[in-house]
Amino acid sequence: MTFISPLDAMFLASETREHPMHVGGLHIFRLPEGVPADYLQTLHRQLLECTELAPMYRRKPAWPGPVLGALRWADDADVDLEYHVRLSALPGPGRVRELLVLVSRLHGSLLDRHRPLWEFHLIEGLDDNRFAVYVKVHHALTDGVNAVRNTMRMLSREPTGVLRALWSPGPRRTVPLVAPAAASIAPLARAGVLAGNMVGVLPTLARAAVVGVRNPDAALPFSAPMTVLNRPLTGARRFASQSWSLERITVVAKRYGATLNDVVLAMCSGALREYLRAEDELPSKSLVAAVPVALRRTDGDGNAVTMVLCRLASDISDPATRLRSIQASMVAAKETMRGRTQLQLSTIGMLTSIGPSGINVIPGFAASVPPPYNVVISNVPGPRERLFWHAASLEAWYPVSMPIEGQSLNITVLSYGGNLEFGLIGCRRNVAHLQRLLGHLEDSLSALENHPTATTPKAASGVTSG
């Protein structure tokens, strides 16, 4: 029996028709020259023959009773691959525009809880000798970092004739995680560590609260302004994506003595500032972003992530000054994390960002208090080399995350090859002009590149987001 962790159970419990709680990815592949016209149909048939599944792709929530909800995972012994693995075709002219419309529609529908919580869509009809794969998996099963690792298992560094499915089991470990001689004392040692962590939770939270109140650069929960991005969600989604050169963003980071993540946050801040200004909805107070941070993973599945809050300085018009303010806010966030254990970091995230966003699903709550934050901005590390699947080359890899109640927009960035791949997902009603944010992101980066008076402050240490 596999019990569901509290964080993963929250993702299941907070899901409604208006709040689908799955994450995904959009992968664009280029076909090799000279492949037959039925290549995708043949590939689909071959995928249906990959009937050995990793444990995560067999799991579905089990209910011990209607009051308790989902507390454990059950394994589906007879997974219907024809249901989960689907072949679709784009309407003409088969541009990326048509692909994004399809992904927007697919991402707005709930996963069937009577089956394992994932879907794999093979999409043909994309122009320029390309096809796409769209995948979605319930957030209770995986976080962004783990999703990248799982996807990497089906890819290779060179074209190969061997087809590997996303759901196929990974290589088995050849060395046990715990040496046999130490196995008998490991549970006692772990219990001691857990007890020590629990004792340190309350002092950790108290110190984090004091730092947050005293430091003007720190962002506190429920200090964000109410904006059009923080209205109640509908179930429909709109997705937009674009790639930016990693080298280009790295040059900007070095020029300002910033981290790559600082520049990503500054790009998003400038884009959101211009988007809200054009809608005559820009608040005088700075927007606040929740920034997911990957934790050290102790097992293969589920979520190992916490979140910190960052002031986006959207109330500052000068792009260089805005970036420096973001740097200072991220330094303040890192100070609350320094020297903390996994449990303590998870608790901070639950009380400052993850938990407050979860209670937004209570009817009327989000409308009666300021939002805990305005937007989620996540930066997920990915592979730096170009990859292949079977014989096709992977041209682009866009993350498709999820907006949550009270936060109608999610911006997730994935590094792949020489690019940073931006995936923007929003509520179709509340973020009606999502595509415009892509242009504002470019303008925001250009403003930092062309700023005439940039000086180089002291470099800040990096944060790995997930």
C-alpha positions in Angstrom: 0.0 0.0 0.0 1.4 3.5 -0.9 0.0 6.4 1.1 -0.4 9.8 -0.5 1.8 12.5 1.1 0.0 15.6 2.6 1.1 17.9 -0.3 0.0 15.4 -3.0 -3.3 14.8 -1.2 -3.9 18.6 -1.2 -3.5 18.6 -5.0 -6.2 15.9 -5.3 -8.5 17.4 -2.7 -8.5 20.9 -4.2 -9.3 19.8 -7.7 -12.7 20.8 -9.2 -14.0 21.3 -12.7 -12.7 24.9 -12.5 -9.4 23.9 -11.1 -7.8 21.0 -13.0 -4.6 20.1 -11.1 -2.4 18.5 -13.7 0.8 19.6 -15.3 2.2 18.7 -18.7 4.6 19.4 -21.5 4.5 20.2 -25.2 7.2 18.7 -27.3 7.8 19.6 -31.0 9.7 17.1 -33.1 11.2 17.2 -36.6 10.8 14.1 -38.7 13.8 12.7 -40.5 13.9 13.1 -44.3 12.3 10.3 -46.3 10.0 8.8 -43.7 6.8 7.2 -45.0 3.5 9.2 -44.9 2.1 6.8 -42.2 5.1 7.3 -39.8 2.9 8.7 -37.0 0.3 6.0 -37.4 3.0 3.3 -37.2 4.6 5.1 -34.2 1.2 5.1 -32.4 0.7 1.4 -33.0 4.2 0.7 -31.7 3.6 2.7 -28.5 0.5 0.7 -27.8 2.7 -2.4 -27.7 4.8 -0.9 -24.8 2.7 -2.6 -22.2 5.2 -2.6 -19.3 4.5 0.4 -17.1 6.5 2.2 -14.4 4.6 2.3 -11.1 3.7 6.0 -11.4 1.7 5.3 -14.6 -0.4 2.6 -12.9 -1.5 4.7 -9.9 -5.0 6.0 -9.3 -6.4 7.5 -6.0 -8.2 5.1 -3.7 -10.9 6.2 -1.2 -11.1 4.4 2.1 -14.3 6.3 2.8 -16.3 9.4 1.5 -15.3 11.5 4.6 -11.6 10.8 4.6 -11.0 11.3 0.8 -8.0 9.9 -1.1 -5.3 8.7 1.3 -3.6 6.0 -0.6 -2.7 5.0 -4.2 -4.1 1.9 -5.8 -2.3 0.2 -8.7 -4.3 -0.5 -11.8 -3.5 -4.0 -12.9 -5.1 -3.6 -16.4 -4.2 -0.2 -17.8 -6.1 0.6 -21.0 -3.3 2.1 -23.1 -5.6 2.9 -26.0 -7.4 5.3 -23.7 -4.2 7.0 -22.4 -2.2 7.1 -25.6 -4.1 9.0 -28.3 -3.4 10.0 -31.9 -4.8 13.4 -33.0 -4.4 15.5 -36.2 -4.3 19.3 -36.5 -6.6 21.1 -38.8 -5.1 23.0 -41.7 -2.8 24.8 -42.2 -1.2 23.0 -39.3 0.7 26.0 -37.8 1.9 26.3 -34.3 -1.1 28.5 -33.7 -3.5 25.5 -34.4 -1.3 23.4 -32.1 -1.5 25.8 -29.2 -5.3 26.0 -29.6 -5.5 22.2 -29.3 -3.2 22.1 -26.3 -5.3 24.8 -24.6 -8.4 22.8 -25.0 -6.8 19.5 -23.9 -5.3 21.1 -20.9 -8.6 22.4 -19.6 -10.2 18.9 -19.2 -10.0 16.8 -16.1 -8.2 13.5 -15.9 -10.4 10.5 -15.1 -9.8 9.5 -11.5 -11.1 6.0 -12.2 -7.9 5.5 -14.3 -4.2 6.3 -13.8 -3.8 10.0 -13.9 -2.0 10.7 -17.2 -2.6 11.1 -20.9 -0.2 11.0 -23.9 -1.2 12.7 -27.1 0.6 12.1 -30.4 -0.3 15.0 -32.8 0.2 14.9 -36.5 -0.4 17.5 -39.2 2.1 20.1 -38.0 3.7 22.0 -40.9 7.4 22.0 -41.9 7.8 18.2 -41.5 7.1 18.2 -37.8 4.8 16.5 -35.2 4.1 17.2 -31.5 3.6 15.3 -28.3 1.5 16.7 -25.5 1.6 15.0 -22.1 -0.4 15.7 -19.0 0.1 14.1 -15.6 -1.7 14.9 -12.3 0.4 17.2 -10.0 -0.2 14.7 -7.2 2.0 12.3 -9.1 4.9 14.5 -10.1 6.5 18.0 -9.9 8.3 19.8 -12.6 11.8 18.5 -11.9 10.6 14.9 -11.7 8.5 15.3 -14.9 11.7 16.4 -16.8 13.6 13.3 -15.4 10.8 11.0 -16.5 10.6 12.5 -20.0 14.4 12.2 -20.3 14.1 8.4 -20.0 12.4 8.2 -23.4 14.9 10.5 -25.2 18.4 9.9 -26.4 21.4 12.0 -27.4 21.4 10.5 -31.0 18.8 9.1 -33.3 18.1 5.5 -32.5 15.9 2.7 -33.9 14.8 1.8 -30.4 11.4 3.2 -29.3 11.1 4.0 -25.6 7.7 5.0 -24.2 7.3 7.7 -21.6 5.6 5.2 -19.3 8.2 2.4 -19.6 10.1 1.5 -16.4 13.5 3.1 -15.9 16.7 1.3 -15.4 16.8 -0.7 -12.1 19.3 0.3 -9.4 22.3 -2.1 -9.2 23.3 -0.8 -5.7 20.8 -0.9 -2.8 19.9 2.4 -1.2 20.6 1.1 2.3 23.4 -1.4 3.0 22.0 -4.6 4.6 24.1 -4.2 7.7 22.7 -0.7 8.4 19.1 -1.6 7.5 18.1 -2.5 11.0 19.1 0.8 12.5 18.0 3.0 9.7 14.4 3.4 10.9 15.5 4.5 14.3 18.0 7.0 12.8 15.3 8.4 10.6 12.9 8.7 13.5 15.5 10.7 15.4 16.1 13.0 12.5 12.3 13.5 12.1 11.9 14.3 15.8 14.7 16.9 15.6 13.2 18.5 12.5 9.7 18.7 14.2 11.2 20.4 17.2 12.9 23.0 14.9 9.8 23.8 12.9 8.2 26.5 15.2 11.5 28.4 15.8 12.2 28.3 12.1 8.8 29.8 11.3 9.2 32.4 14.0 12.6 33.5 12.7 11.2 33.6 9.1 8.3 35.8 10.2 10.7 38.2 12.0 13.0 38.4 9.0 10.0 39.0 6.7 8.6 41.8 8.9 12.0 43.6 9.4 13.3 43.3 5.9 11.7 45.7 3.4 12.8 43.6 0.5 11.1 40.5 1.8 7.6 39.5 0.5 5.0 38.4 3.0 1.9 36.3 2.2 -1.3 38.2 1.7 0.6 41.4 1.0 0.0 41.3 -2.8 -2.4 43.8 -4.5 -5.6 42.5 -5.9 -5.5 42.5 -9.8 -7.3 41.1 -12.7 -5.0 38.1 -12.4 -6.5 37.2 -9.1 -10.2 36.7 -10.0 -12.0 33.3 -9.6 -11.0 30.8 -12.3 -13.1 29.1 -15.0 -12.2 25.7 -16.3 -11.1 26.8 -19.8 -7.4 27.5 -20.5 -5.3 29.4 -23.0 -1.7 28.4 -23.6 1.2 30.4 -25.2 4.8 29.6 -25.7 8.1 31.0 -27.1 11.8 30.3 -26.9 14.6 32.7 -25.9 18.3 32.2 -26.4 20.0 31.1 -23.2 23.2 32.8 -24.2 21.3 36.1 -24.7 19.8 35.9 -21.2 23.1 34.8 -19.7 24.8 37.9 -21.1 22.2 40.1 -19.4 22.7 38.2 -16.1 26.5 38.7 -16.2 26.1 42.4 -17.0 24.0 43.0 -13.9 25.7 40.5 -11.6 22.4 38.7 -11.4 21.4 35.0 -11.6 19.7 33.6 -14.6 16.5 33.2 -12.4 16.7 36.9 -11.4 16.6 37.9 -15.1 13.7 35.5 -15.8 11.8 37.1 -12.9 12.7 40.6 -14.3 11.5 39.7 -17.8 8.2 38.5 -16.3 7.8 41.5 -14.1 8.3 43.9 -17.0 5.9 41.9 -19.2 3.2 41.9 -16.5 3.7 45.6 -15.8 3.1 46.4 -19.4 0.2 44.0 -19.8 -1.6 45.4 -16.8 -0.7 49.0 -17.8 -2.3 48.5 -21.3 -5.4 47.2 -19.6 -5.4 50.2 -17.2 -5.1 47.7 -14.3 -1.6 48.3 -13.1 -1.6 48.5 -9.3 0.5 51.1 -7.5 1.8 48.3 -5.2 4.4 45.7 -6.4 3.1 42.4 -7.6 4.3 39.3 -5.7 5.4 36.1 -7.3 5.5 32.6 -5.8 8.7 30.9 -6.9 8.8 27.1 -6.6 12.1 25.7 -5.3 13.2 22.1 -5.8 14.1 20.1 -2.6 16.4 17.1 -2.4 14.3 14.1 -3.5 14.2 11.1 -1.3 12.1 8.9 -3.6 11.2 8.7 -7.3 7.6 10.0 -7.5 5.4 12.7 -6.0 6.4 16.3 -5.2 9.7 17.5 -3.6 9.1 21.2 -3.8 8.5 24.3 -1.7 7.9 27.9 -2.6 9.3 31.3 -1.7 7.8 34.7 -2.3 9.5 37.5 -4.3 8.5 41.1 -4.8 8.5 41.7 -8.6 9.0 45.5 -8.3 6.3 46.1 -10.9 5.8 49.5 -9.4 9.2 50.6 -10.6 9.4 51.9 -14.2 13.2 51.7 -14.7 14.1 48.1 -15.9 17.6 48.1 -14.3 16.3 49.4 -10.9 13.5 46.8 -11.1 16.0 44.0 -11.6 18.1 45.1 -8.6 15.0 45.2 -6.4 14.1 41.7 -7.5 17.6 40.5 -6.7 17.3 42.0 -3.2 13.9 40.3 -2.7 15.3 36.9 -3.8 18.3 37.4 -1.4 15.8 38.0 1.4 13.9 34.8 0.4 17.1 32.8 0.4 18.0 34.0 3.9 14.8 32.4 5.2 15.9 29.1 3.6 19.5 29.0 4.6 20.4 26.1 7.0 16.9 24.7 7.0 16.0 21.0 6.8 13.7 19.6 4.1 10.8 19.4 6.6 11.3 23.0 7.7 11.6 24.3 4.2 8.4 22.4 3.2 6.6 23.9 6.3 7.6 27.4 5.3 6.3 26.9 1.8 3.0 25.4 3.1 2.4 28.3 5.4 3.5 31.2 3.2 2.4 30.2 -0.3 1.2 26.6 -1.0 -1.2 26.5 2.0 -2.7 30.0 1.5 -3.3 29.2 -2.2 -5.0 26.0 -1.2 -7.6 27.7 1.0 -8.5 30.0 -1.9 -10.9 27.3 -3.1 -13.1 28.0 -0.1 -16.1 29.9 -1.6 -15.8 33.6 -1.0 -12.3 33.5 0.6 -10.3 34.8 -2.4 -12.7 37.7 -2.8 -12.6 38.8 0.8 -8.8 39.0 1.5 -5.7 40.1 -0.5 -4.2 37.3 -2.6 -1.2 35.5 -1.0 0.6 36.3 -4.2 -0.3 37.3 -7.7 1.4 34.8 -10.0 3.5 31.7 -10.0 6.8 31.9 -11.9 8.8 28.6 -12.1 12.2 27.9 -13.6 12.9 24.2 -14.2 16.3 23.0 -15.1 16.4 20.8 -18.2 18.9 19.2 -20.5 21.4 21.5 -22.3 22.1 19.2 -25.2 19.7 18.5 -28.2 17.9 15.2 -27.9 16.0 12.7 -30.1 13.1 10.4 -29.8 13.4 7.3 -31.9 14.5 8.9 -35.2 13.0 12.4 -34.7 14.9 15.4 -33.3 13.3 17.3 -30.4 13.1 21.0 -31.6 11.3 22.5 -28.6 10.1 21.5 -25.1 7.5 23.8 -23.6 6.3 23.3 -20.0 2.5 23.4 -19.5 1.7 24.0 -15.9 -1.5 25.1 -14.1 -3.1 28.2 -12.8 -4.8 27.8 -9.4 -7.7 29.5 -7.7 -6.9 33.2 -7.1 -3.9 33.1 -9.5 -5.1 33.0 -13.1 -1.6 32.9 -14.7 1.3 30.5 -14.4 4.6 31.2 -16.1 7.0 28.2 -16.3 10.4 28.2 -17.9 12.4 25.2 -18.9 16.0 25.2 -20.2 16.5 23.0 -23.2 19.4 22.9 -25.7 20.5 26.5 -26.1 17.2 28.0 -25.2 14.9 29.0 -22.3 11.5 27.7 -23.2 8.6 29.8 -21.8 5.2 28.2 -21.3 2.4 30.5 -20.2 -0.9 29.0 -19.1 -3.9 31.1 -18.0 -7.6 31.2 -17.3 -9.2 31.9 -20.7 -11.6 34.5 -19.2 -9.3 36.3 -16.8 -6.2 36.5 -19.1 -7.9 37.2 -22.3 -4.9 38.4 -24.2 -2.3 35.9 -23.1 -0.4 36.0 -26.4 0.5 39.7 -25.9 2.6 38.7 -22.9 5.1 37.0 -25.3 5.7 40.4 -27.0 6.0 42.1 -23.6 8.6 39.5 -22.5 10.8 40.3 -25.5 10.4 44.0 -24.9 11.4 43.5 -21.2 14.5 41.6 -22.1 15.5 44.2 -24.8 15.0 47.0 -22.2 17.6 45.3 -19.9 20.0 44.7 -22.9 19.8 48.3 -24.0 19.8 50.1 -20.7 22.5 52.8 -20.8 23.4 53.1 -17.2 23.7 49.5 -15.9 26.2 48.9 -13.1 27.3 45.6 -11.8 26.2 45.0 -8.2 27.5 42.1 -6.1 26.5 38.8 -7.6 23.8 36.8 -5.8 23.8 33.1 -5.3 21.5 31.0 -7.5 18.3 29.2 -6.6 17.2 26.0 -8.3 13.5 26.1 -9.1 11.2 23.3 -9.9 
